[in-house]
Structures are given as structure tokens and as C-alpha cells.
Amino acid sequence: MSFDSEAINHLLSKSDVIQALLHDLIGFFSQPLSSLDHEERQLRLKILRNRQDLFQEEGMIRILIAAINFFSERRDKSTLLEGVEEKIKDITNKLYVVLAALIKGNRVNCSTFAQSARLN
């Protein structure tokens, strides 16, 4: 996937929208509160695992890893406009949180992510 500096800067001009979307995804995949009674918590955990599985089946873990790699590479480039590095850092950090939320508490997704091929 190749992007020129203009395309990257255009994408980052929408960073508020991207960060709001990532914030919503973090909430969508957040663990249920521990203060809930046992039955309600188990029901919400089951619903959460179903969501996580659906996103995994659609390839979202792979897409998140690709996005993290994309933004990490861009953060190191010196051709970007001033102030863009901080936006890239914020987006990358939120992508990591979304990725963690997708695999937390879900053994299948966690093992898929942890396969040695992914870590190379």
C-alpha cells in the first residue's frame, strides 16, 4: 500500500474523526463492569465474545495490524508536516487499544494473534 505525503496529510486532517471512531470501537469492545451481578456479567461477556469473533472473521485483527504498521512507518518519516507526528502517535496508540480490546478475554482471537507467523 503506497501513499504520497499529500494523501497522508489529507488522512491526518481527519484525525479527530478517526480518533472518535477509534474511541467508539474501544467502548464497543470494552469488558463489562465487574460490579454487575454474575449472570448479567456472563451474558455481556458472551455478547462481547460474539462481537470479537465477528470482527475476527471479517479480518479486522489483520487490518488493525496493517494500520498500526502503516502509521508506525509514517511516524518515522521526516517528510510529514509539523505537528503530524503527534497525531500519528495518538492514532497508533488508540489502534493498539482497539487491538487489545478485540483479543482480551477471547482465547481464540488471542491465539490467532499470537501465532508465531504474526510476530515475525
N, C-alpha and C positions, 0 to 999 in steps of 0.2 A: 504494500500500500504506500504510494508515494504522494506526498502533498508538498506544494510550494509554500513559501513563507506567507504569501498573501492569503492562501486558503486556511492556514493555521491561525493567522491573526484574525480572520473572519470568524472562525470557530470560537476562538477565545473571547471575541467581543460579545459572545452569547454566554459567557461563563456564569453569569447569575442564573440564567435559565438552566444550564447544565447542573449547577450546584443545587438548585432547588429540586430538580428531578432526582439527583442522587440522594438528597436528604429524604425525599418521599420513599425511595426504594429502601433506604436504611430503616425507616419506620415500618414499611410493609413487611420486612423480614426480621423485625425485632422479636426477641424472645418474650413470651408472656410474663407478666409480673409474677414474682414469687409469692406475693400476698394473696393471690387468688386461691380459692379452695381447690383441693386436689383434682376433682372431676373437671372443673372448668379449665384448670391449667392443662390437664391432659388433652382435653378437647382442642384447646388452642394450639398446643404443640403438634397435634395430628394435622390440623389445618395448615400450620406453618410448614411442616414436612412435605405436605402435598404441594404447597406453593413452591418450595425449594426444588422438589422433584420436577415439577412442570418447567421451571426455568432451566434446570439442568438438561432436561430432554430437548429443550429448544436451543441448547448450545450456549447459554448465557455465561457459564463459567469460562468457556473458551474465549468468548467475546470480551469479557471483563479482563482476562489476562492480556489479550491483544491490546485493549485500550490502555491498560497500565503500562505495557511496554512502549506503546506509541507515545504517551505523554512523558514517560521517563526519558525516552530518547530525545524528545523535543526540549526538555528542561536543560539538557546539556548543550544545546545548540546556541551559539552566540549571535545568530542572525535574527533572533526574535526581538521585537520591540521591548523597550524598557518597561518594567513592571509586569511583563507577561510571565516571567519565571514564577512569581508568587501565585498567580492564577493557576498555572500548571501544577504547582506543588499542592495547592488546595484541592484541585480536581483529582489528582493522583491519590492523595490521602483518602478522599471520600470513596474512590473506586476500590481501594483496599478494604475499607469498612464494609462496603456492599458485598464484596467477595467473601469476607469473613462471615457476614450475616447469612449468605447463601449456603455456607457449609457448616455453620455452627449447629451442633446437635443432630446432624444428619450424617450418619455413618457412611452411607453410600456415596453421597456427594463429597464427603471429606476424603474417602479413599480414592475416589476418582481424581480429585485434585492432587492428592499426594503421590500419585503414581510416579515412579522414578523418571519416566519419559517427560513429564511436565516440569520436573525440577532441573533438567539439563539445560 
